[in-house]
């Protein structure tokens, strides 16, 4: 089988849905499993629903209505007959969402988050499956939560590979087009879990691994993997081929084209990954596989904004030793701060971290009892793989460089606004 993943940008409106159909007409759809994200910015809109649920109940009905209105317009643009079964199917899913919001008793934000945002993927795949059937492509709609089983670590669940493997290998029908949701799973109590933001790529890799798939293709609105984000760098170039190892390095440093967890299961079975354009589906795009590290061989730029640079030093000028570092990292793990750069001297220890759960203030109160803590907010971390002098100059020009670190293949530069 081949596994295709279509992200939110590819199904953001009726034209996007029609384009998925056109892509499948060009590249084939027998023995294919589609993993599909929520439509457009639906996840963001559902995050507003969750915020209103906890903080502003008077606005809850309005924020739910916005999500309904958006999807209803897509339905009206796709289906001439509003008696089509898809209208009832989508209405039922919104009814389920509203029932949960009215009757949930759990105060756990992460639990509520997973139960609510999941409707984005459930509704998008329902609409897509009905449209394919409407266009005479027979599909099998799969509820991914019956297949991918996880622990109960809501918002960042860990996959139970043995159970997931059994579910997928026994129950996925071959010789037809299967459509399922990215990003989602379920725990042992059948409550919905999510695999981390942008986890749909990972979902595709999980299915590919369990099905011994021929390949995975991620369909995007770019020609493939670029050596830099065109929003920040002029003259970004297409990378024709990347090795698994290089792709894992790029993902580790924050390249957003390929999700960090996606590559490990594919590498284990040497399943090639393609990143292609859903606008020009017959172009070759980028291949990620065993072999050439990088072709063409160019510096690769990764930008991570809204970072936090923390510098810890000992209050009594003693060395920061292994036990101190172990304690610090244990706290980073506990407060879910992702470390993207480390630099230390005898009496100081600096890290550039991502505080996506806004836990730093609480952590700072604990660290300040043992260390002198200095920090800079809203810094930018640039990582250059296969750097050269010209690449470094491109990044540093006109910026205030507050930290630089160089290894054999990689340069990392932290900058702040002048």
ABEGO torsion letter per residue (X at the ends): XBBBBBBAAAAABAAAAAAAAAAAAAAEABGBBBBBBBBEAAAAAAAAAAAAAAABAAAAAAAAAAAAAAAAAAAAAABABAABAAAAAAAAAAAAAAAAAAABABABAAAAAAAAAAAAAAAAAAAAAAAAAAAGBBBBBBBAAAABBBBABBGBBBBBAAAAAAAAAAABBBGBBBBBBBGBBBBAAGBBBBAEBGAAAAAAAAAAAAAGBABBBBBBABAEBBABBAAABBGBBBBABBBAAAAAAAAAAGBAABBAAAAAAAAAAGBBBBBBBAABAABAEBBBBBEBABOBBBBBBBBBBGBBBBBBBBAAGBBBBAAAAAAAAAAAAAAGBBBABBBBBAABBBBBBBBAAGAAAAAAAAAAAABBBBBBBGBBBBBBBGBBAAAAAAAABGBBBABBBBBAABBBBBBBBX
